[in-house]
Amino acid sequence: MRIALVDDNKEDLLELGRLCRDFGEKNLCRVETASFSSGESFLKSFREGGFSVVFMDIFMDGINGVATSLRLREEDSACLLVFLTSSREFMPDAFSCHAFEYITKPISPERIFGVLADALKVLPPMQKYMEIPSGRKTARAFFADIMSVVTDAHYLDIQLSDGTVLRSRMTVSEFMERAGGDRRFISVNKGILLNADYIVDFEGSCCVLENGSQFPVRVRNRRNTEQAVQDYHFQKIRSQQGRRNYQ
């Protein structure tokens, strides 16, 4: 998620940047920020589709935030525009620019985190990833590419969609902690996690992935496992519909 920060207050810029990056770390998504101290400098470097979110201060020297945003909207109608101000006086003008949100200063972490969380719900889904220590190296793996995670003694064998297997010294609990509890990873048996996006069927006491791999499922928990997979796909569809409705 690329975020533009436009504010002529240096301290506010630094704080905003820090909060956006903290949000990315806590939500396991890559966040890049670009800071601009004036509307003029922002417009000079702006390109359509360059930013997912723009935090725009209203009261700035030179061209103000509302005028800057009107120029922005001439080129980009899709980015999410969040106004920052110490007064609500210009709120009607701000929303005429199709603002996503309006934040009154002083900035609070809770407010910024809440706005970014709402932004994630309507933006196209971003690729989450984790860093996995494997041997003497650390590999980056997108969640979407991880098909299965299987315990082997004190290690995990993490199979990717391209056939690569990363062997890492960690537990299933540690893996899920790194994944932020992402619901696509379903526990089908002790020491076995499967990515619900790759599950195509349940046959007898086995779960079948799209590449033909089969994994044993706890017999007494099979119904709960199937329900967890269905719930995940239902929530995924709802999320996609919500993004389409916003657009």
Accessible surface in RSA format (square Angstrom, percent):
REM  Atomic radii and reference values for relative SASA: ProtOr
REM  Chains: A
REM  Algorithm: Lee & Richards
REM  Probe-radius: 1.40
REM  Slices: 20
REM RES _ NUM      All-atoms   Total-Side   Main-Chain    Non-polar    All polar
REM                ABS   REL    ABS   REL    ABS   REL    ABS   REL    ABS   REL
RES MET A   1    23.14  12.0   0.07   0.0  23.07  54.9   4.54   3.9  18.60  24.6
RES ARG A   2    98.53  41.4  97.13  49.5   1.39   3.3  45.86  62.7  52.67  31.9
RES ILE A   3     0.06   0.0   0.00   0.0   0.06   0.2   0.00   0.0   0.06   0.2
RES ALA A   4     0.00   0.0   0.00   0.0   0.00   0.0   0.00   0.0   0.00   0.0
RES LEU A   5     0.08   0.0   0.08   0.1   0.00   0.0   0.08   0.1   0.00   0.0
RES VAL A   6     0.00   0.0   0.00   0.0   0.00   0.0   0.00   0.0   0.00   0.0
RES ASP A   7     0.08   0.1   0.06   0.1   0.02   0.0   0.00   0.0   0.08   0.1
RES ASP A   8    61.25  42.9  33.73  33.6  27.52  65.1  14.91  35.1  46.34  46.2
RES ASN A   9    66.47  45.8  60.65  58.6   5.83  14.0  12.88  31.0  53.59  51.8
RES LYS A  10   156.54  76.4 148.65  91.2   7.89  18.8  94.00  84.6  62.53  66.6
RES GLU A  11   138.15  79.3 132.70 100.4   5.45  13.0  47.91  92.7  90.24  73.7
RES ASP A  12    32.67  22.9  32.67  32.5   0.00   0.0   0.00   0.0  32.67  32.6
RES LEU A  13    18.91  10.5  17.42  12.5   1.48   3.7  17.59  12.4   1.32   3.5
RES LEU A  14   115.93  64.6 109.41  78.3   6.52  16.4 112.62  79.1   3.31   8.9
RES GLU A  15    58.05  33.3  55.33  41.9   2.72   6.5  26.50  51.3  31.56  25.8
RES LEU A  16     0.00   0.0   0.00   0.0   0.00   0.0   0.00   0.0   0.00   0.0
RES GLY A  17     3.12   3.8   0.00   N/A   3.12   3.8   3.12   8.6   0.00   0.0
RES ARG A  18   108.21  45.4 107.74  54.9   0.47   1.1  58.92  80.5  49.29  29.9
RES LEU A  19     3.02   1.7   3.02   2.2   0.00   0.0   3.02   2.1   0.00   0.0
RES CYS A  20     0.00   0.0   0.00   0.0   0.00   0.0   0.00   0.0   0.00   0.0
RES ARG A  21   112.65  47.3 109.87  56.0   2.78   6.6  47.07  64.3  65.58  39.7
RES ASP A  22    38.43  26.9  37.92  37.7   0.52   1.2   4.74  11.2  33.69  33.6
RES PHE A  23     5.17   2.6   5.17   3.2   0.00   0.0   5.17   3.1   0.00   0.0
RES GLY A  24     2.60   3.2   0.00   N/A   2.60   3.2   1.84   5.1   0.76   1.7
RES GLU A  25   133.73  76.8 111.38  84.3  22.36  53.2  48.47  93.8  85.26  69.6
RES LYS A  26   151.15  73.7 116.31  71.4  34.85  83.0  81.49  73.3  69.67  74.2
RES ASN A  27    50.90  35.1  44.82  43.3   6.08  14.6   7.89  19.0  43.00  41.6
RES LEU A  28    47.05  26.2  38.98  27.9   8.07  20.3  46.83  32.9   0.22   0.6
RES CYS A  29     8.66   6.5   1.70   1.9   6.96  16.4   3.11   7.9   5.54   6.0
RES ARG A  30   140.26  58.9 131.58  67.1   8.68  20.7  42.77  58.5  97.49  59.1
RES VAL A  31    21.14  13.9   1.31   1.2  19.83  47.8   1.31   1.1  19.83  53.8
RES GLU A  32    61.44  35.3  56.66  42.9   4.78  11.4  31.30  60.5  30.14  24.6
RES THR A  33    38.19  27.2   7.96   8.1  30.23  72.0   0.10   0.1  38.09  57.6
RES ALA A  34    26.30  24.2  19.51  30.1   6.80  15.5  26.05  36.7   0.25   0.7
RES SER A  35    67.37  56.9  37.57  50.1  29.80  68.6  22.71  48.4  44.66  62.6
RES PHE A  36    27.58  13.8  23.71  14.7   3.86  10.1  27.58  16.7   0.00   0.0
RES SER A  37    70.89  59.9  63.10  84.2   7.78  17.9  31.02  66.1  39.86  55.8
RES SER A  38    26.79  22.6  26.79  35.7   0.00   0.0  18.90  40.2   7.89  11.1
RES GLY A  39     0.00   0.0   0.00   N/A   0.00   0.0   0.00   0.0   0.00   0.0
RES GLU A  40    86.27  49.5  79.66  60.3   6.61  15.7  62.06 120.0  24.21  19.8
RES SER A  41    43.57  36.8  35.07  46.8   8.50  19.6  40.09  85.4   3.48   4.9
RES PHE A  42     0.06   0.0   0.06   0.0   0.00   0.0   0.06   0.0   0.00   0.0
RES LEU A  43    28.57  15.9  13.53   9.7  15.04  37.8  13.85   9.7  14.72  39.6
RES LYS A  44   174.62  85.2 152.73  93.7  21.89  52.1 105.45  94.9  69.17  73.7
RES SER A  45    59.26  50.1  37.22  49.7  22.04  50.8  43.15  91.9  16.12  22.6
RES PHE A  46     4.93   2.5   2.04   1.3   2.89   7.5   2.12   1.3   2.81   8.0
RES ARG A  47   158.96  66.7 156.81  79.9   2.15   5.1  71.56  97.8  87.40  53.0
RES GLU A  48   131.07  75.3 104.45  79.0  26.62  63.4  26.47  51.2 104.60  85.4
RES GLY A  49    62.70  77.3   0.00   N/A  62.70  77.3  32.59  89.4  30.11  67.4
RES GLY A  50    24.22  29.9   0.00   N/A  24.22  29.9  22.59  62.0   1.63   3.6
RES PHE A  51    16.76   8.4  10.22   6.3   6.54  17.0  11.95   7.2   4.81  13.8
RES SER A  52    32.62  27.6  24.77  33.1   7.85  18.1   7.97  17.0  24.65  34.5
RES VAL A  53     0.28   0.2   0.28   0.3   0.00   0.0   0.28   0.2   0.00   0.0
RES VAL A  54     0.00   0.0   0.00   0.0   0.00   0.0   0.00   0.0   0.00   0.0
RES PHE A  55     0.00   0.0   0.00   0.0   0.00   0.0   0.00   0.0   0.00   0.0
RES MET A  56     0.00   0.0   0.00   0.0   0.00   0.0   0.00   0.0   0.00   0.0
RES ASP A  57     5.58   3.9   5.58   5.6   0.00   0.0   0.00   0.0   5.58   5.6
RES ILE A  58     2.75   1.6   2.65   2.0   0.10   0.2   2.65   1.9   0.10   0.3
RES PHE A  59    88.63  44.3  77.32  47.9  11.31  29.4  80.58  48.9   8.06  23.1
RES MET A  60    17.69   9.2   0.02   0.0  17.67  42.1   3.58   3.0  14.10  18.7
RES ASP A  61   121.39  85.0 111.87 111.3   9.53  22.5  38.06  89.6  83.33  83.1
RES GLY A  62    65.89  81.3   0.00   N/A  65.89  81.3  33.64  92.3  32.25  72.2
RES ILE A  63    36.74  20.9  25.90  19.3  10.84  26.1  34.58  24.9   2.17   5.9
RES ASN A  64    61.66  42.5  59.45  57.4   2.21   5.3  10.38  25.0  51.28  49.6
RES GLY A  65     0.00   0.0   0.00   N/A   0.00   0.0   0.00   0.0   0.00   0.0
RES VAL A  66    17.96  11.8  17.96  16.3   0.00   0.0  17.96  15.6   0.00   0.0
RES ALA A  67    36.62  33.7  33.00  50.9   3.62   8.2  35.24  49.6   1.38   3.6
RES THR A  68     0.00   0.0   0.00   0.0   0.00   0.0   0.00   0.0   0.00   0.0
RES SER A  69     0.00   0.0   0.00   0.0   0.00   0.0   0.00   0.0   0.00   0.0
RES LEU A  70    90.09  50.2  86.51  61.9   3.58   9.0  86.52  60.8   3.56   9.6
RES ARG A  71   121.05  50.8 118.69  60.5   2.36   5.6  31.06  42.4  89.99  54.5
RES LEU A  72     0.55   0.3   0.00   0.0   0.55   1.4   0.55   0.4   0.00   0.0
RES ARG A  73    38.73  16.3  23.76  12.1  14.96  35.6  19.11  26.1  19.62  11.9
RES GLU A  74   139.10  79.9  97.74  73.9  41.36  98.5  43.52  84.2  95.58  78.0
RES GLU A  75    96.28  55.3  82.30  62.3  13.98  33.3  33.03  63.9  63.25  51.6
RES ASP A  76     4.45   3.1   3.58   3.6   0.87   2.1   0.54   1.3   3.91   3.9
RES SER A  77   101.04  85.4  73.59  98.2  27.45  63.2  38.51  82.0  62.53  87.6
RES ALA A  78    81.65  75.1  61.18  94.4  20.47  46.6  68.81  96.9  12.84  34.0
RES CYS A  79     6.44   4.9   0.23   0.3   6.21  14.6   4.30  10.9   2.15   2.3
RES LEU A  80     4.45   2.5   3.83   2.7   0.62   1.6   4.45   3.1   0.00   0.0
RES LEU A  81     0.07   0.0   0.00   0.0   0.07   0.2   0.00   0.0   0.07   0.2
RES VAL A  82     0.12   0.1   0.12   0.1   0.00   0.0   0.12   0.1   0.00   0.0
RES PHE A  83     0.00   0.0   0.00   0.0   0.00   0.0   0.00   0.0   0.00   0.0
RES LEU A  84     0.00   0.0   0.00   0.0   0.00   0.0   0.00   0.0   0.00   0.0
RES THR A  85     0.42   0.3   0.00   0.0   0.42   1.0   0.42   0.6   0.00   0.0
RES SER A  86    83.53  70.6  57.68  77.0  25.85  59.6  33.46  71.3  50.07  70.1
RES SER A  87    39.33  33.2  33.24  44.4   6.09  14.0  26.26  55.9  13.07  18.3
RES ARG A  88   149.48  62.8 137.60  70.1  11.88  28.3  57.54  78.6  91.94  55.7
RES GLU A  89   129.89  74.6  99.43  75.2  30.46  72.5  45.30  87.6  84.59  69.1
RES PHE A  90    59.55  29.8  59.51  36.9   0.05   0.1  59.55  36.1   0.00   0.0
RES MET A  91    47.46  24.6  47.46  31.4   0.00   0.0  12.86  10.9  34.60  45.8
RES PRO A  92   101.74  74.1  84.07  76.6  17.67  64.2  93.74  77.4   8.00  49.7
RES ASP A  93    66.89  46.9  66.13  65.8   0.76   1.8   6.93  16.3  59.96  59.8
RES ALA A  94     0.00   0.0   0.00   0.0   0.00   0.0   0.00   0.0   0.00   0.0
RES PHE A  95    88.41  44.2  76.47  47.4  11.94  31.1  76.86  46.6  11.55  33.1
RES SER A  96    72.57  61.3  44.85  59.9  27.71  63.8  48.82 104.0  23.75  33.3
RES CYS A  97     0.09   0.1   0.00   0.0   0.09   0.2   0.09   0.2   0.00   0.0
RES HIS A  98   139.58  76.3 125.85  87.5  13.73  35.1  86.16  88.8  53.41  62.2
RES ALA A  99    15.38  14.1   0.00   0.0  15.38  35.0   0.00   0.0  15.38  40.7
RES PHE A 100    43.38  21.7  21.73  13.5  21.65  56.3  24.78  15.0  18.60  53.2
RES GLU A 101    47.81  27.4  47.67  36.1   0.14   0.3   0.91   1.8  46.90  38.3
RES TYR A 102     8.70   4.1   3.33   1.9   5.38  14.0   3.33   2.5   5.38   6.6
RES ILE A 103     0.53   0.3   0.47   0.4   0.06   0.1   0.53   0.4   0.00   0.0
RES THR A 104    50.59  36.0  36.31  36.8  14.28  34.0  36.15  48.6  14.43  21.8
RES LYS A 105    39.91  19.5  29.10  17.9  10.81  25.7  21.12  19.0  18.79  20.0
RES PRO A 106   128.11  93.4 112.46 102.5  15.66  56.9 117.52  97.0  10.59  65.8
RES ILE A 107    26.90  15.3   4.16   3.1  22.74  54.8   4.16   3.0  22.74  61.7
RES SER A 108    40.47  34.2  38.86  51.9   1.61   3.7  30.62  65.2   9.84  13.8
RES PRO A 109    56.01  40.8  55.95  51.0   0.06   0.2  56.01  46.2   0.00   0.0
RES GLU A 110   134.39  77.2 120.32  91.0  14.06  33.5  73.94 143.0  60.45  49.4
RES ARG A 111    92.49  38.8  87.50  44.6   4.99  11.9  40.51  55.4  51.98  31.5
RES ILE A 112     0.00   0.0   0.00   0.0   0.00   0.0   0.00   0.0   0.00   0.0
RES PHE A 113    45.62  22.8  44.53  27.6   1.10   2.9  44.81  27.2   0.81   2.3
RES GLY A 114    33.36  41.1   0.00   N/A  33.36  41.1  32.06  88.0   1.30   2.9
RES VAL A 115     1.95   1.3   1.26   1.1   0.69   1.7   1.79   1.6   0.16   0.4
RES LEU A 116     0.00   0.0   0.00   0.0   0.00   0.0   0.00   0.0   0.00   0.0
RES ALA A 117    38.76  35.6  36.02  55.6   2.73   6.2  36.94  52.0   1.82   4.8
RES ASP A 118    62.36  43.7  61.20  60.9   1.16   2.8  12.19  28.7  50.18  50.0
RES ALA A 119     0.29   0.3   0.29   0.4   0.00   0.0   0.29   0.4   0.00   0.0
RES LEU A 120    44.60  24.8  34.88  25.0   9.72  24.4  35.04  24.6   9.56  25.7
RES LYS A 121   132.27  64.5 123.52  75.8   8.75  20.8  82.02  73.8  50.24  53.5
RES VAL A 122    24.22  15.9  21.62  19.6   2.59   6.3  21.62  18.8   2.59   7.0
RES LEU A 123    18.44  10.3  18.25  13.1   0.19   0.5  18.44  12.9   0.00   0.0
RES PRO A 124    83.41  60.8  78.03  71.1   5.39  19.6  80.16  66.2   3.26  20.2
RES PRO A 125    97.33  70.9  70.85  64.6  26.48  96.3  76.99  63.6  20.34 126.4
RES MET A 126    57.14  29.6  32.07  21.2  25.08  59.7  35.54  30.2  21.60  28.6
RES GLN A 127   102.78  57.5  89.17  65.2  13.60  32.4  41.48  88.3  61.30  46.5
RES LYS A 128    65.76  32.1  63.25  38.8   2.51   6.0  23.21  20.9  42.55  45.3
RES TYR A 129    50.04  23.4  45.15  25.7   4.89  12.7  21.95  16.5  28.09  34.6
RES MET A 130     8.07   4.2   3.15   2.1   4.92  11.7   8.07   6.9   0.00   0.0
RES GLU A 131    82.18  47.2  76.79  58.1   5.39  12.8  19.16  37.1  63.02  51.5
RES ILE A 132     0.00   0.0   0.00   0.0   0.00   0.0   0.00   0.0   0.00   0.0
RES PRO A 133    50.42  36.7  48.40  44.1   2.03   7.4  49.04  40.5   1.39   8.6
RES SER A 134    26.78  22.6  18.79  25.1   7.98  18.4   5.15  11.0  21.62  30.3
RES GLY A 135    79.60  98.2   0.00   N/A  79.60  98.2  44.51 122.1  35.10  78.6
RES ARG A 136   248.86 104.5 205.30 104.7  43.56 103.7  85.00 116.2 163.86  99.3
RES LYS A 137   168.08  82.0 159.25  97.7   8.83  21.0 108.01  97.2  60.07  64.0
RES THR A 138    85.12  60.5  53.97  54.7  31.15  74.2  27.36  36.7  57.76  87.3
RES ALA A 139    30.75  28.3  24.36  37.6   6.40  14.5  30.67  43.2   0.08   0.2
RES ARG A 140   151.31  63.5 119.95  61.1  31.36  74.7  46.44  63.5 104.87  63.6
RES ALA A 141     2.43   2.2   0.00   0.0   2.43   5.5   2.43   3.4   0.00   0.0
RES PHE A 142    89.14  44.6  88.01  54.5   1.14   3.0  88.01  53.4   1.14   3.3
RES PHE A 143     0.48   0.2   0.48   0.3   0.00   0.0   0.48   0.3   0.00   0.0
RES ALA A 144    37.39  34.4  31.67  48.9   5.72  13.0  32.52  45.8   4.87  12.9
RES ASP A 145    51.65  36.2  51.65  51.4   0.00   0.0   5.87  13.8  45.78  45.7
RES ILE A 146     0.19   0.1   0.19   0.1   0.00   0.0   0.19   0.1   0.00   0.0
RES MET A 147     6.71   3.5   6.65   4.4   0.07   0.2   3.02   2.6   3.70   4.9
RES SER A 148     3.41   2.9   2.76   3.7   0.65   1.5   0.65   1.4   2.76   3.9
RES VAL A 149     0.33   0.2   0.33   0.3   0.00   0.0   0.33   0.3   0.00   0.0
RES VAL A 150    42.69  28.1  42.69  38.6   0.00   0.0  42.69  37.1   0.00   0.0
RES THR A 151    60.50  43.0  42.34  42.9  18.16  43.3  39.70  53.3  20.80  31.5
RES ASP A 152    63.58  44.5  60.28  60.0   3.30   7.8  12.36  29.1  51.22  51.1
RES ALA A 153    83.31  76.6  41.33  63.8  41.99  95.5  60.81  85.6  22.51  59.6
RES HIS A 154   131.88  72.1 121.56  84.5  10.32  26.4  77.16  79.5  54.72  63.7
RES TYR A 155    75.58  35.3  75.22  42.8   0.36   0.9  39.18  29.4  36.40  44.9
RES LEU A 156     0.15   0.1   0.15   0.1   0.00   0.0   0.15   0.1   0.00   0.0
RES ASP A 157    39.93  28.0  38.49  38.3   1.45   3.4  12.10  28.5  27.83  27.8
RES ILE A 158     0.00   0.0   0.00   0.0   0.00   0.0   0.00   0.0   0.00   0.0
RES GLN A 159    47.24  26.4  47.24  34.5   0.00   0.0   4.88  10.4  42.36  32.1
RES LEU A 160    21.67  12.1  21.43  15.3   0.23   0.6  21.43  15.1   0.23   0.6
RES SER A 161    56.07  47.4  28.51  38.1  27.56  63.5  14.24  30.3  41.83  58.6
RES ASP A 162   114.23  80.0  73.24  72.9  40.99  96.9  49.51 116.5  64.72  64.5
RES GLY A 163    46.21  57.0   0.00   N/A  46.21  57.0  27.09  74.4  19.11  42.8
RES THR A 164    58.44  41.6  49.45  50.1   8.99  21.4  37.08  49.8  21.37  32.3
RES VAL A 165    82.08  54.0  55.83  50.5  26.25  63.3  55.83  48.5  26.25  71.2
RES LEU A 166    20.11  11.2  19.87  14.2   0.25   0.6  20.11  14.1   0.00   0.0
RES ARG A 167    99.21  41.7  93.99  47.9   5.21  12.4  53.00  72.4  46.21  28.0
RES SER A 168     1.10   0.9   0.00   0.0   1.10   2.5   1.10   2.3   0.00   0.0
RES ARG A 169   152.60  64.1 130.11  66.3  22.50  53.6  52.90  72.3  99.71  60.4
RES MET A 170    10.36   5.4   4.14   2.7   6.22  14.8   8.32   7.1   2.04   2.7
RES THR A 171    75.71  53.9  71.48  72.5   4.23  10.1  72.63  97.5   3.09   4.7
RES VAL A 172    36.96  24.3  34.19  31.0   2.77   6.7  34.19  29.7   2.77   7.5
RES SER A 173    85.81  72.5  74.35  99.2  11.46  26.4  39.12  83.3  46.70  65.4
RES GLU A 174    81.38  46.7  79.60  60.2   1.78   4.2  30.14  58.3  51.24  41.8
RES PHE A 175     0.00   0.0   0.00   0.0   0.00   0.0   0.00   0.0   0.00   0.0
RES MET A 176    44.21  22.9  43.23  28.6   0.98   2.3  43.52  37.0   0.69   0.9
RES GLU A 177   141.91  81.5 119.46  90.4  22.45  53.4  51.53  99.7  90.38  73.8
RES ARG A 178    96.24  40.4  87.17  44.4   9.07  21.6  30.03  41.0  66.21  40.1
RES ALA A 179     1.24   1.1   0.00   0.0   1.24   2.8   0.00   0.0   1.24   3.3
RES GLY A 180    56.95  70.2   0.00   N/A  56.95  70.2  26.25  72.0  30.70  68.8
RES GLY A 181    43.13  53.2   0.00   N/A  43.13  53.2  23.75  65.2  19.38  43.4
RES ASP A 182    19.25  13.5  10.21  10.2   9.04  21.4  10.00  23.5   9.25   9.2
RES ARG A 183   134.71  56.6 123.71  63.1  11.00  26.2  68.67  93.9  66.04  40.0
RES ARG A 184    37.58  15.8  37.55  19.1   0.03   0.1   0.00   0.0  37.57  22.8
RES PHE A 185    10.39   5.2   0.96   0.6   9.44  24.6   0.96   0.6   9.44  27.0
RES ILE A 186    15.07   8.6  13.31   9.9   1.76   4.2  15.07  10.9   0.00   0.0
RES SER A 187    52.08  44.0  39.74  53.0  12.33  28.4  30.37  64.7  21.71  30.4
RES VAL A 188     0.00   0.0   0.00   0.0   0.00   0.0   0.00   0.0   0.00   0.0
RES ASN A 189    33.33  23.0  33.07  32.0   0.26   0.6   1.93   4.6  31.41  30.4
RES LYS A 190   186.32  90.9 167.39 102.7  18.93  45.1 112.46 101.2  73.86  78.7
RES GLY A 191    18.93  23.3   0.00   N/A  18.93  23.3   9.33  25.6   9.60  21.5
RES ILE A 192    19.24  10.9  18.12  13.5   1.11   2.7  18.12  13.1   1.11   3.0
RES LEU A 193     5.21   2.9   4.97   3.6   0.24   0.6   4.98   3.5   0.23   0.6
RES LEU A 194     0.16   0.1   0.00   0.0   0.16   0.4   0.16   0.1   0.00   0.0
RES ASN A 195     0.32   0.2   0.04   0.0   0.28   0.7   0.00   0.0   0.32   0.3
RES ALA A 196     0.00   0.0   0.00   0.0   0.00   0.0   0.00   0.0   0.00   0.0
RES ASP A 197    47.18  33.0  23.50  23.4  23.68  56.0  16.14  38.0  31.04  31.0
RES TYR A 198    25.59  11.9  25.52  14.5   0.08   0.2  14.65  11.0  10.95  13.5
RES ILE A 199    19.39  11.0   2.94   2.2  16.45  39.7   2.94   2.1  16.45  44.6
RES VAL A 200    89.80  59.1  54.27  49.1  35.53  85.6  61.41  53.4  28.39  77.0
RES ASP A 201    67.92  47.6  62.58  62.3   5.34  12.6  15.61  36.7  52.31  52.2
RES PHE A 202    30.69  15.4  18.05  11.2  12.64  32.9  18.05  10.9  12.64  36.2
RES GLU A 203    91.40  52.5  81.68  61.8   9.72  23.1  31.84  61.6  59.55  48.6
RES GLY A 204    58.68  72.4   0.00   N/A  58.68  72.4  43.72 120.0  14.96  33.5
RES SER A 205    59.74  50.5  50.98  68.0   8.77  20.2  24.21  51.6  35.53  49.8
RES CYS A 206    33.27  25.2  32.80  36.6   0.47   1.1   0.86   2.2  32.41  34.9
RES CYS A 207     0.00   0.0   0.00   0.0   0.00   0.0   0.00   0.0   0.00   0.0
RES VAL A 208    15.69  10.3  15.69  14.2   0.00   0.0  15.69  13.6   0.00   0.0
RES LEU A 209     2.72   1.5   1.71   1.2   1.02   2.6   1.71   1.2   1.02   2.7
RES GLU A 210   109.25  62.7  76.25  57.7  33.00  78.6  21.57  41.7  87.68  71.6
RES ASN A 211    77.77  53.6  37.96  36.7  39.81  95.9  37.49  90.2  40.28  38.9
RES GLY A 212    47.13  58.1   0.00   N/A  47.13  58.1  30.66  84.1  16.47  36.9
RES SER A 213    34.58  29.2  23.75  31.7  10.83  24.9  17.30  36.8  17.28  24.2
RES GLN A 214   103.43  57.8  75.78  55.4  27.65  65.8  17.18  36.6  86.25  65.4
RES PHE A 215    26.17  13.1  26.11  16.2   0.06   0.1  26.17  15.9   0.00   0.0
RES PRO A 216    71.36  52.0  71.36  65.0   0.00   0.0  71.36  58.9   0.00   0.0
RES VAL A 217     5.62   3.7   0.83   0.8   4.79  11.5   0.83   0.7   4.79  13.0
RES ARG A 218    68.64  28.8  62.18  31.7   6.45  15.4  25.02  34.2  43.62  26.4
RES VAL A 219   120.88  79.5 104.16  94.3  16.72  40.3 105.89  92.0  14.98  40.6
RES ARG A 220   217.36  91.3 180.91  92.2  36.45  86.8  73.96 101.1 143.40  86.9
RES ASN A 221    45.34  31.3  45.03  43.5   0.31   0.7   5.60  13.5  39.74  38.4
RES ARG A 222    69.93  29.4  69.71  35.5   0.22   0.5  26.76  36.6  43.17  26.2
RES ARG A 223   202.98  85.2 196.31 100.1   6.67  15.9  75.70 103.5 127.28  77.1
RES ASN A 224   101.49  70.0  95.39  92.2   6.10  14.7  24.79  59.7  76.71  74.1
RES THR A 225     5.86   4.2   2.71   2.8   3.15   7.5   3.13   4.2   2.74   4.1
RES GLU A 226    46.64  26.8  46.44  35.1   0.20   0.5   7.80  15.1  38.84  31.7
RES GLN A 227    89.10  49.8  87.90  64.2   1.20   2.9  33.95  72.3  55.15  41.8
RES ALA A 228    35.78  32.9  28.63  44.2   7.16  16.3  33.81  47.6   1.97   5.2
RES VAL A 229    12.51   8.2  12.51  11.3   0.00   0.0  12.51  10.9   0.00   0.0
RES GLN A 230   105.19  58.8  98.14  71.7   7.05  16.8  38.57  82.1  66.62  50.5
RES ASP A 231    53.68  37.6  52.72  52.5   0.95   2.3   9.55  22.5  44.13  44.0
RES TYR A 232    24.88  11.6  24.47  13.9   0.41   1.1  18.30  13.8   6.58   8.1
RES HIS A 233    62.01  33.9  61.93  43.0   0.08   0.2  45.49  46.9  16.52  19.2
RES PHE A 234   114.84  57.5 112.14  69.5   2.70   7.0 114.12  69.2   0.72   2.1
RES GLN A 235    78.96  44.2  75.45  55.1   3.50   8.3  19.28  41.0  59.68  45.3
RES LYS A 236    78.60  38.3  71.34  43.8   7.26  17.3  47.54  42.8  31.06  33.1
RES ILE A 237    91.06  51.8  91.06  67.8   0.00   0.0  91.06  65.6   0.00   0.0
RES ARG A 238   137.42  57.7 128.36  65.4   9.07  21.6  22.50  30.8 114.92  69.6
RES SER A 239    48.32  40.8  36.11  48.2  12.22  28.1  34.49  73.5  13.83  19.4
RES GLN A 240    63.10  35.3  61.50  44.9   1.61   3.8  11.50  24.5  51.60  39.1
RES GLN A 241    83.69  46.8  83.01  60.7   0.68   1.6  16.06  34.2  67.62  51.3
RES GLY A 242    33.79  41.7   0.00   N/A  33.79  41.7  28.42  78.0   5.37  12.0
RES ARG A 243    23.23   9.8  23.23  11.8   0.00   0.0   4.67   6.4  18.55  11.2
RES ARG A 244   148.67  62.4 133.16  67.9  15.52  36.9  65.97  90.2  82.71  50.1
RES ASN A 245   127.12  87.7  94.72  91.5  32.40  78.0  30.43  73.2  96.69  93.5
RES TYR A 246   108.93  50.9  79.98  45.5  28.95  75.3  70.85  53.2  38.08  46.9
RES GLN A 247   144.31  80.7  81.41  59.5  62.90 149.8  52.74 112.3  91.58  69.5
END  Absolute sums over single chains surface
CHAIN  1 A    13486.9      10963.8       2523.2       6869.4       6617.6
END  Absolute sums over all chains
TOTAL         13486.9      10963.8       2523.2       6869.4       6617.6
